[in-house]
Amino acid sequence: MNALFHLKWASAAAGLLVAFGVQATPVNVNTADMQAIADALPGIGPAKAKAIIDYRTQHGPFKVKEDLANVPGIGAATLEKIKGDVLLQESGAKSAPATKK
């Protein structure tokens, strides 16, 4: 199979996902746990999700989405990819389940 076939197939699959309304759920990076962040944000895996939580723990909640660029491993390109899926306050976002201490 050639590269053109794969490109056409990938484009068709992406179109179907959009057509059927499959979208990522925005995530509140000020309350979400590592797994919720990694699942919701494109290009963010467990290591970067942990870095987001570590930064949040040390510096307090993110006030603007652009604050995420201060997290080690998140640059301008990554920030642009994830901005649409980032929430800073509750509004139908995935967040960490409450835990008892």
C-alpha positions as protocol buffer text, in pm:
chain_id: "A"
residue {
  index: 1
  type: MET
  ca { x: 0 y: 0 z: 0 }
}
residue {
  index: 2
  type: ASN
  ca { x: 126 y: 341 z: -77 }
}
residue {
  index: 3
  type: ALA
  ca { x: 148 y: 656 z: 134 }
}
residue {
  index: 4
  type: LEU
  ca { x: -129 y: 830 z: -61 }
}
residue {
  index: 5
  type: PHE
  ca { x: -374 y: 552 z: 28 }
}
residue {
  index: 6
  type: HIS
  ca { x: -284 y: 582 z: 397 }
}
residue {
  index: 7
  type: LEU
  ca { x: -323 y: 960 z: 386 }
}
residue {
  index: 8
  type: LYS
  ca { x: -665 y: 934 z: 222 }
}
residue {
  index: 9
  type: TRP
  ca { x: -774 y: 669 z: 472 }
}
residue {
  index: 10
  type: ALA
  ca { x: -657 y: 879 z: 769 }
}
residue {
  index: 11
  type: SER
  ca { x: -838 y: 1186 z: 635 }
}
residue {
  index: 12
  type: ALA
  ca { x: -1158 y: 986 z: 586 }
}
residue {
  index: 13
  type: ALA
  ca { x: -1136 y: 842 z: 938 }
}
residue {
  index: 14
  type: ALA
  ca { x: -1082 y: 1188 z: 1088 }
}
residue {
  index: 15
  type: GLY
  ca { x: -1380 y: 1317 z: 893 }
}
residue {
  index: 16
  type: LEU
  ca { x: -1600 y: 1039 z: 1029 }
}
residue {
  index: 17
  type: LEU
  ca { x: -1498 y: 1119 z: 1385 }
}
residue {
  index: 18
  type: VAL
  ca { x: -1593 y: 1482 z: 1336 }
}
residue {
  index: 19
  type: ALA
  ca { x: -1914 y: 1391 z: 1156 }
}
residue {
  index: 20
  type: PHE
  ca { x: -2025 y: 1167 z: 1443 }
}
residue {
  index: 21
  type: GLY
  ca { x: -1938 y: 1428 z: 1703 }
}
residue {
  index: 22
  type: VAL
  ca { x: -1645 y: 1246 z: 1861 }
}
residue {
  index: 23
  type: GLN
  ca { x: -1452 y: 1517 z: 2038 }
}
residue {
  index: 24
  type: ALA
  ca { x: -1226 y: 1542 z: 2337 }
}
residue {
  index: 25
  type: THR
  ca { x: -1386 y: 1663 z: 2658 }
}
residue {
  index: 26
  type: PRO
  ca { x: -1220 y: 1978 z: 2787 }
}
residue {
  index: 27
  type: VAL
  ca { x: -1027 y: 1927 z: 3109 }
}
residue {
  index: 28
  type: ASN
  ca { x: -982 y: 2160 z: 3404 }
}
residue {
  index: 29
  type: VAL
  ca { x: -604 y: 2161 z: 3451 }
}
residue {
  index: 30
  type: ASN
  ca { x: -649 y: 2319 z: 3796 }
}
residue {
  index: 31
  type: THR
  ca { x: -837 y: 2021 z: 3939 }
}
residue {
  index: 32
  type: ALA
  ca { x: -785 y: 1720 z: 3710 }
}
residue {
  index: 33
  type: ASP
  ca { x: -566 y: 1426 z: 3798 }
}
residue {
  index: 34
  type: MET
  ca { x: -278 y: 1305 z: 3582 }
}
residue {
  index: 35
  type: GLN
  ca { x: -482 y: 1048 z: 3389 }
}
residue {
  index: 36
  type: ALA
  ca { x: -763 y: 1292 z: 3306 }
}
residue {
  index: 37
  type: ILE
  ca { x: -511 y: 1547 z: 3176 }
}
residue {
  index: 38
  type: ALA
  ca { x: -324 y: 1288 z: 2970 }
}
residue {
  index: 39
  type: ASP
  ca { x: -649 y: 1149 z: 2825 }
}
residue {
  index: 40
  type: ALA
  ca { x: -797 y: 1487 z: 2733 }
}
residue {
  index: 41
  type: LEU
  ca { x: -506 y: 1685 z: 2593 }
}
residue {
  index: 42
  type: PRO
  ca { x: -353 y: 1597 z: 2255 }
}
residue {
  index: 43
  type: GLY
  ca { x: 20 y: 1538 z: 2273 }
}
residue {
  index: 44
  type: ILE
  ca { x: 19 y: 1524 z: 2653 }
}
residue {
  index: 45
  type: GLY
  ca { x: 113 y: 1190 z: 2803 }
}
residue {
  index: 46
  type: PRO
  ca { x: 162 y: 1088 z: 3165 }
}
residue {
  index: 47
  type: ALA
  ca { x: 502 y: 1261 z: 3201 }
}
residue {
  index: 48
  type: LYS
  ca { x: 379 y: 1601 z: 3081 }
}
residue {
  index: 49
  type: ALA
  ca { x: 54 y: 1560 z: 3275 }
}
residue {
  index: 50
  type: LYS
  ca { x: 263 y: 1502 z: 3589 }
}
residue {
  index: 51
  type: ALA
  ca { x: 468 y: 1812 z: 3506 }
}
residue {
  index: 52
  type: ILE
  ca { x: 144 y: 2014 z: 3483 }
}
residue {
  index: 53
  type: ILE
  ca { x: 35 y: 1887 z: 3825 }
}
residue {
  index: 54
  type: ASP
  ca { x: 381 y: 1946 z: 3976 }
}
residue {
  index: 55
  type: TYR
  ca { x: 381 y: 2303 z: 3844 }
}
residue {
  index: 56
  type: ARG
  ca { x: 27 y: 2360 z: 3973 }
}
residue {
  index: 57
  type: THR
  ca { x: 125 y: 2226 z: 4315 }
}
residue {
  index: 58
  type: GLN
  ca { x: 431 y: 2453 z: 4338 }
}
residue {
  index: 59
  type: HIS
  ca { x: 282 y: 2771 z: 4188 }
}
residue {
  index: 60
  type: GLY
  ca { x: -91 y: 2749 z: 4252 }
}
residue {
  index: 61
  type: PRO
  ca { x: -372 y: 2731 z: 3999 }
}
residue {
  index: 62
  type: PHE
  ca { x: -325 y: 2841 z: 3641 }
}
residue {
  index: 63
  type: LYS
  ca { x: -482 y: 3184 z: 3590 }
}
residue {
  index: 64
  type: VAL
  ca { x: -462 y: 3196 z: 3210 }
}
residue {
  index: 65
  type: LYS
  ca { x: -407 y: 2917 z: 2958 }
}
residue {
  index: 66
  type: GLU
  ca { x: -78 y: 3074 z: 2851 }
}
residue {
  index: 67
  type: ASP
  ca { x: 62 y: 2994 z: 3201 }
}
residue {
  index: 68
  type: LEU
  ca { x: 92 y: 2634 z: 3079 }
}
residue {
  index: 69
  type: ALA
  ca { x: 389 y: 2746 z: 2868 }
}
residue {
  index: 70
  type: ASN
  ca { x: 581 y: 2778 z: 3198 }
}
residue {
  index: 71
  type: VAL
  ca { x: 553 y: 2402 z: 3254 }
}
residue {
  index: 72
  type: PRO
  ca { x: 872 y: 2220 z: 3155 }
}
residue {
  index: 73
  type: GLY
  ca { x: 815 y: 2034 z: 2827 }
}
residue {
  index: 74
  type: ILE
  ca { x: 526 y: 2251 z: 2708 }
}
residue {
  index: 75
  type: GLY
  ca { x: 624 y: 2503 z: 2446 }
}
residue {
  index: 76
  type: ALA
  ca { x: 433 y: 2736 z: 2219 }
}
residue {
  index: 77
  type: ALA
  ca { x: 342 y: 2464 z: 1966 }
}
residue {
  index: 78
  type: THR
  ca { x: 206 y: 2228 z: 2233 }
}
residue {
  index: 79
  type: LEU
  ca { x: 17 y: 2511 z: 2398 }
}
residue {
  index: 80
  type: GLU
  ca { x: -153 y: 2597 z: 2068 }
}
residue {
  index: 81
  type: LYS
  ca { x: -257 y: 2230 z: 2024 }
}
residue {
  index: 82
  type: ILE
  ca { x: -411 y: 2199 z: 2371 }
}
residue {
  index: 83
  type: LYS
  ca { x: -560 y: 2545 z: 2436 }
}
residue {
  index: 84
  type: GLY
  ca { x: -900 y: 2451 z: 2300 }
}
residue {
  index: 85
  type: ASP
  ca { x: -926 y: 2155 z: 2538 }
}
residue {
  index: 86
  type: VAL
  ca { x: -805 y: 2340 z: 2851 }
}
residue {
  index: 87
  type: LEU
  ca { x: -1041 y: 2480 z: 3110 }
}
residue {
  index: 88
  type: LEU
  ca { x: -931 y: 2678 z: 3414 }
}
residue {
  index: 89
  type: GLN
  ca { x: -1256 y: 2649 z: 3608 }
}
residue {
  index: 90
  type: GLU
  ca { x: -1538 y: 2399 z: 3624 }
}
residue {
  index: 91
  type: SER
  ca { x: -1767 y: 2400 z: 3324 }
}
residue {
  index: 92
  type: GLY
  ca { x: -1840 y: 2043 z: 3226 }
}
residue {
  index: 93
  type: ALA
  ca { x: -1472 y: 1950 z: 3250 }
}
residue {
  index: 94
  type: LYS
  ca { x: -1318 y: 1624 z: 3360 }
}
residue {
  index: 95
  type: SER
  ca { x: -1170 y: 1667 z: 3704 }
}
residue {
  index: 96
  type: ALA
  ca { x: -1008 y: 1450 z: 3964 }
}
residue {
  index: 97
  type: PRO
  ca { x: -1241 y: 1255 z: 4188 }
}
residue {
  index: 98
  type: ALA
  ca { x: -1260 y: 1384 z: 4543 }
}
residue {
  index: 99
  type: THR
  ca { x: -1033 y: 1197 z: 4779 }
}
residue {
  index: 100
  type: LYS
  ca { x: -1048 y: 1173 z: 5156 }
}
residue {
  index: 101
  type: LYS
  ca { x: -738 y: 1245 z: 5356 }
}
